[in-house]
Amino acid sequence: MPLLEINLGPLLPHYASEIVMGILLMIVIFVVMQRLVVPRFEQMYDERRAAIEGGMEKAEAAQREAEAALEQYRAQLADARSEAARIREDAKNQGAQILAEMREEAQAESERIRAQAHAAIEAERGQVVAQLRAEVGGLATTLAGRIVGESLDDDERARRTVERFIADLESSPAESERV
């Protein structure tokens, strides 16, 4: 047995025409595949590649848009926070201002009430002093009439006597304070 003898069995063609026919059919199949099948495969491959690349580009564009939207959102959030801080500060300042105004109004109202009370007390004091003068004057006239023994029913005479008596009373404490 030779060393390179290969036993192909049923695959070994018996005639040379079978070999030629096999080669021709193989060339025809190759040409048909080259002309019809391979271009379609290439076209499908290009379409799929374009679709995949387009999808990737769309995904990248969507990701860029999402990042831009996120940055915009963060900027708006920062603006909103600074605006909220400014509004809180303004509210605090306005609250302090309103409180100061209310204190001023309360102080003014207190002063007004105090002034009214003082004026009312002064008016009442004046009325009490006038009433006391009239009563003291009447009592003094009656007492003077009893002491003197003469009637002081004359209004003019009684008025002069009362005024003199009150003037003496008013000057008496002043003299006692000087001593």
Secondary structure by P-SEA (a helix, b strand, c coil): cccccccccccccccaaaaaaaaaaaaaaaaaaacccaaaaaaaaaaaaaaaaaaaaaaaaaaaaaaaaaaaaaaaaaaaaaaaaaaaaaaaaaaaaaaaaaaaaaaaaaaaaaaaaaaaaaaaaaaaaaaaaaaaaaaaaaaaaaaaccccccaaaaaaaaaaaaaaaaaaaaaaaac
